[in-house]
Amino acid sequence: MINEVEFYCPVYEGKISQYDCDEISTGIHRGSFINDGIPFLMELDTALSRRRRCIACERCPEEYRPWNRNSLNDLKHLGYPQSDADELPGAVMDVISKHAAGRIRKLNGRFDCCQLPSGIQLWYEWDPQLDQLVDFKAHYASANSMYMRIDTLNKSKNYGQLTCSRVFAGLRPYKNQDKVLFHSAIEVPDLHLYRDEYMQDDPVVQVCAFPEELAYFDSVGEYKIRRNNKLAEESFVSGTAFDECGRANMPDHGMITGVIKSATKVINEVTGLPFYHLEVNCLGMIMDVVANPDLLPAIPKKGAVLQGVFRFSARVIDFWFTGYVFNITIETPLTMRRFGTIRTALTNMQPGERMSCDINPALGNIELVRVKCEVEGMSVEFKVRNDDQGWQFLRFYPISREESIKVFERTLVYEDPPSMDNARDVTDVYQDEEDELTPDGI
């Protein structure tokens, strides 16, 4: 029998073999030793109390270092104080215990998501047997969206790495647009919810950008005067091309320059600390940027220019079924107070989601008004009776979210629907009067 080379272990505080090292490091990572029929080298509680030593050891496998710099950085931009990495599991568990609504349980209970009302999402891997958190990725969800064309896909399947999946992909604002405008490595924490074939069909995604550094300019004019490069006020540079900008190659990052469409201070419900959600216009797409206030020199405002180096997180949206179909019966006219619920639904509607309002009694020849959120805009339809006592569906598309709110308000509150002269007749895409959708959708 060949004797294994022994080396010093800071956890055991003595010399051990590689077999013993694997046992100890795996036990610390999982929270329990694997029962191989051989007496354990040391007590589990003692090993766990020395977890820091194991993580700091050069022999510790990379996959056993779950609380990495990226996790700390992401939480910093979502209203979490900068703390020791060992405190992260407790911070995540605090979110999960207080905000259980909207959770997803997949993959035999191993894969969950918890979303706070503010939009903070925590995708995490859970060990059902040990009843403990294994790994997590943070994201910020919004109603913005775009199309993603994947070049390479890396779906991580190892224990403690389900949320670490990523793609190298291009982003674009329109389905029929051949040229992609962004090319970058993008983390996709919910990748395991979808078959690989679905991901190859240009899925709809919402992208959140976590900054490593930011530069802020009050206006486009100021940017053109103060900028340190020749990039346009709306531009993107992949991390693989950073050497062209005088920076080191950073394949997991990208540089965005864009004009702020909206700036909102958000309060983290768990910590009570603020962060900014910035909707940034760039090359026809809206990127959701979340930022710690300390990273900004001033209170951000609409029309300002933001330039920064970011890591990207994409949330895949199941465009054909989101679980949200809002059907209500309306007795017109609505008061502005009652219209508030519909306004909120329209404001927060995400791609693939629908809302349908039956009007009873009919408003003239209008029996129904409904809306679907598309990537390119909102699709609003009216069901109307024609002179032959048949019915038609007349569609306005694409219109902006703000325009769709005005259409619903004008129709349901003021009983003054828009003229149908410019609407498109789409009656032929429906099969019957039960309003069932064909694959063409609304």
Secondary structure as GFF3:
##gff-version 3
##sequence-region A 1 442
A	DSSP	beta_strand	7	9	.	.	.	ID=ss1
A	DSSP	beta_strand	14	16	.	.	.	ID=ss2
A	DSSP	alpha_helix	18	30	.	.	.	ID=ss3
A	DSSP	alpha_helix	44	49	.	.	.	ID=ss4
A	DSSP	alpha_helix	51	56	.	.	.	ID=ss5
A	DSSP	three_ten_helix	62	64	.	.	.	ID=ss6
A	DSSP	alpha_helix	69	76	.	.	.	ID=ss7
A	DSSP	three_ten_helix	85	87	.	.	.	ID=ss8
A	DSSP	alpha_helix	88	98	.	.	.	ID=ss9
A	DSSP	beta_strand	104	106	.	.	.	ID=ss10
A	DSSP	beta_strand	111	115	.	.	.	ID=ss11
A	DSSP	beta_strand	120	127	.	.	.	ID=ss12
A	DSSP	beta_strand	132	140	.	.	.	ID=ss13
A	DSSP	beta_strand	146	154	.	.	.	ID=ss14
A	DSSP	three_ten_helix	162	164	.	.	.	ID=ss15
A	DSSP	beta_strand	166	172	.	.	.	ID=ss16
A	DSSP	beta_strand	182	187	.	.	.	ID=ss17
A	DSSP	three_ten_helix	191	193	.	.	.	ID=ss18
A	DSSP	alpha_helix	196	199	.	.	.	ID=ss19
A	DSSP	beta_strand	204	217	.	.	.	ID=ss20
A	DSSP	alpha_helix	220	226	.	.	.	ID=ss21
A	DSSP	beta_strand	235	238	.	.	.	ID=ss22
A	DSSP	three_ten_helix	239	245	.	.	.	ID=ss23
A	DSSP	beta_strand	254	267	.	.	.	ID=ss24
A	DSSP	beta_strand	274	282	.	.	.	ID=ss25
A	DSSP	beta_strand	285	291	.	.	.	ID=ss26
A	DSSP	three_ten_helix	293	295	.	.	.	ID=ss27
A	DSSP	beta_strand	305	317	.	.	.	ID=ss28
A	DSSP	beta_strand	325	330	.	.	.	ID=ss29
A	DSSP	alpha_helix	336	348	.	.	.	ID=ss30
A	DSSP	beta_strand	354	363	.	.	.	ID=ss31
A	DSSP	beta_strand	366	373	.	.	.	ID=ss32
A	DSSP	beta_strand	378	385	.	.	.	ID=ss33
A	DSSP	beta_strand	391	399	.	.	.	ID=ss34
A	DSSP	alpha_helix	401	412	.	.	.	ID=ss35
A	DSSP	beta_strand	424	425	.	.	.	ID=ss36
A	DSSP	three_ten_helix	427	429	.	.	.	ID=ss37
###
